[in-house]
C-alpha cells in the first residue's frame, strides 16, 4: 500500500470516529475537498470542519473501503457508507427520517502532498439513494452495515 491509499485509509478511520478534528488533521491546510452529491466545494480545513461537523452531528455512519488503486501521489477507492439519521439535516433530511437506517456505495479520488496529507479529495455517491432509504415509508429494517447481497 502506497502513501495515497495509506492517507485515505487514515481519513476513513478518522471519519468512523466522527471526530471532525481528527479528520481535518489528515487534510492539507489548502485542501480541495469536493463532496459531489451534496454540492460541497471546500477549499481549506476550516470549510471542511464547518460542513463535516454539521453532518457528523446529525448522521451516525461508518465507512468501509472495498478496494483501492493508486498511481504516483493519486488514488481511488470504492467504499460503502452505512448508518442512521440521528436528527434532521436542515434543508436535506426531515424529522420523519430520524432513526432510519441507510446503506450506499461510492467512489473517492484523492491526492497527497509531499508530507502525506490529503491535498485533494473528490467523493462521488448518489444522494437520491440515501434519501429514498431514509424517507420511504418502509425504510430498511435490516442492518445497513451488513454486506450487500
N, C-alpha and C positions, 0 to 999 in steps of 0.2 A: 504494500500500500504506500503510495507516494504522499507528498505533502498536501496536495489539494483534497484528496479523499480523507486524510487524517484530520485536516482542518474542518471539513464538512461534517464528519462523524462527531467531532467535538461540539460543533454547533447543534446537531441533533440531540446529543446527550444533554447539553445545557437547556435546550428547548423543553425537553421532557421534565426538567425540574421546574419549569415555568418561572424561572428567576431571570427577569429581563436584564439585570446587570451581568449575570453570568454569560448570557448570550452576547450582549454588547461587548464584553471583554474580548471576544474572539473576532470582532469586526475591526477593520482598519478605521481610523477616525473619519476618513472621507469615503467610506463605503458607498457603493452604488447598489442599493438593495431594492429590487422590484418584486412586488407581490402582485402578479398579473390579475388574478381572479378578483382581488379587492381594489384594483386600480391604484395601488400604493406605489409611489416612486420616491424612495427615500435616498438622500444623498449624504448622510452622515449618521453617526451613532445617536445623536440626540433625537433626530427624526425617528430612527428605528425604535429607540426606547419609548417614545411617546405612543406610537402606534401599537407596538407589541404589548406594552403594559395594559392598554385598554382591552386587547384581545385576550391576554392571559387572565385578566380579572373576570372575564365573562365566559370563557371556554376552557374546560378541562380537557386536555388532549395528550396524546402520545404519538410520536413518530417512530417508524421502523424503516430503516433503509433496506431495500430489497436487492439492489445491485448498484454498482458504481463503475465508472470508466473515467480515465484521465489521460491527458496528453500535456506534457510540459507543466505549466502552472495552472491549467484549467481542468475542470472535471464536470461530470454529470452523474446524478444519482436518481434512481427511481425509488419512490418511497410510498408507504401507506400512512395515513393520518386518521386517527380514530379518537373518539371522546364523547363528551356530553356537554350540553349547554347548561352552564351554572346560573346565568342571569341574562336578561335581554342585552343584545348588542344594538345600541341606538342606530336607527336607520337601516338595519340589516335583519336582525332576528328579534322577533317579538316575545312577549311574555308567555304566549301559548307554547313556545318551544322549550321552555325551561324544563330540564330533566330529560329531554330527548337525546338519544344517542345517535351517532353517525360514524360512517367509515367511508373513506375515499382514497384514491390514489393520485399521485402527482409526480412531477419531474422537476428537478432543480439543476441549473447550470451554475457554475461558480468558478472563481479565480482567486488565487492567493498572491500576496506580495512577497517580497524577499524575507520578511520576518515570519511568514507562515500565517498571517492574518488574512481573513477573507476581505478582499477588496471589491468583489462583485458577487452578487447572488441574484438569480432570477428564479422565482418559484412559479410553476405552472400547474394549476389544478382547476377543476370545474366547480364554480360557485353554485350552479344550479343543482348539482348532485348533493351538495351539503344542504341547501335549502329544501330540496324535495324530501330529504330524510328527516329533517327536524320540524317541518311544518305539515307533513302528511298526517292524516287522522290515524293511520295505522303505522306510526313510526316504528323503527326496528325494536323488537323486544329481545332479540338475541344480543349476545356480547359483541359489540362492534370491533373489539380489539382482537378477535379471533381471526384466523386465516380465511381468505376468501375461498369460496367453494369452486 
